[in-house]
Amino acid sequence: MNLALKPDVQELIDERVTLGKYSSPEDVVAAAIMALGQQEQFGDFQAGELDKLLAEGERSIKKDGTLDGEEAYRRRRQQRAPKRKSAP
C-alpha cells in the first residue's frame, strides 16, 4: 500500500524514527493504527480524565483495599435487585 502523506505528518513520522523510538516509518504507522483501535474500543477521554480516574481508583484501593471479582459481582447483583423488583 502506498500513501500520500502531508508534509507535517511525514515530518512527525521521520522525527520518531530519527529519535530511535521506532525502527521504521512502517512501525510508526502501525503503532498509530493500534492506538487508534484502542481509542475506538475503549472510548474517548478528555485530556487528563483517564489519569484522574486512575488516581481515584488508586485512592480507593488505599482506603478500602481491593475486592475479589466474585464479591464485587455479588454486591452489584444485590444493589440491582431492588431496582428489578420495582420495575414494571
C-alpha positions in Angstrom: 0.0 0.0 0.0 1.3 3.4 -0.9 0.0 6.5 0.9 0.5 10.2 0.2 1.1 12.0 3.5 1.0 15.7 4.2 4.5 17.1 4.9 3.7 17.8 8.5 2.6 14.2 9.1 5.7 12.8 7.3 7.8 15.1 9.5 6.3 13.6 12.7 6.9 10.1 11.4 10.5 10.9 10.5 11.1 12.6 13.8 10.0 9.4 15.7 12.3 7.2 13.6 15.2 9.7 13.9 14.8 9.8 17.7 15.0 6.0 17.8 11.5 5.5 19.1 10.7 3.3 16.1 12.9 1.5 13.7 10.9 2.4 10.6 8.1 4.6 9.3 6.0 1.5 9.0 6.4 0.8 12.7 5.2 4.4 13.5 2.1 4.0 11.3 1.4 0.5 12.8 1.7 1.9 16.3 -0.6 4.8 15.4 -3.2 2.4 13.9 -3.1 0.2 17.0 -3.5 3.3 19.3 -6.5 4.4 17.2 -8.1 1.0 17.5 -7.7 1.1 21.3 -9.2 4.6 21.4 -12.2 3.5 19.4 -12.6 0.3 21.5 -12.3 2.0 24.9 -13.7 5.4 24.2 -12.5 8.9 24.2 -11.3 10.6 27.3 -11.0 14.3 27.9 -7.4 15.5 28.5 -6.4 14.3 31.9 -9.6 12.4 32.5 -8.1 8.9 32.4 -5.3 10.0 34.8 -7.9 11.4 37.2 -9.9 8.1 37.1 -6.8 6.0 37.7 -5.8 8.2 40.6 -9.3 7.9 42.0 -9.1 4.1 41.8 -5.7 4.1 43.5 -7.0 6.2 46.4 -10.0 3.8 46.7 -7.6 0.8 46.9 -5.5 2.5 49.6 -8.6 3.4 51.5 -10.8 0.3 51.1 -8.4 -2.3 49.8 -9.2 -4.5 46.8 -12.3 -6.6 46.2 -12.5 -10.1 44.9 -14.2 -10.2 41.5 -16.9 -12.7 42.7 -17.6 -10.5 45.7 -17.9 -7.4 43.5 -20.3 -9.2 41.2 -22.4 -10.4 44.2 -22.6 -6.9 45.6 -23.6 -5.5 42.3 -26.4 -8.0 42.0 -27.6 -7.0 45.4 -27.6 -3.4 44.5 -29.6 -4.0 41.4 -32.1 -6.4 42.9 -34.4 -3.7 44.4 -34.5 -1.9 41.1 -35.6 -5.0 39.3 -38.3 -5.7 41.8 -39.8 -2.2 41.4 -39.6 -2.3 37.6 -43.0 -2.9 35.8 
